[in-house]
């Protein structure tokens, strides 16, 4: 992925699809009412986990060799 913004955008779209899919599944297939809070908490945890996983997988890897300028003296690096 080119930028952290694009990684975050794609992760957000995937998480949105996950949360809508879970909501449709709970409402239509299982016919769960809103008073069952543990279903909501489980869906929220799955969505947060999905977003975190997608973002960490897609975000650009920072190259440590390019971050330090070789012209600076050792006390100035970092």
C-alpha angles and dihedrals in degrees: 000000000000101000140013088241093060091046090052092046094051092044090051093050092049091048089050091053090048094050093047090048092050091047093051091046093051095044102040107025103032096025092217117174122225094253092076098090099179090067089054093048091048091050091049092050091049091050094049091047091049092050093047093048095047093046095049090047095048103037116105116263112240114231110223094200093062096046095069119068110223093209094065120088115251093259091058097049120105 
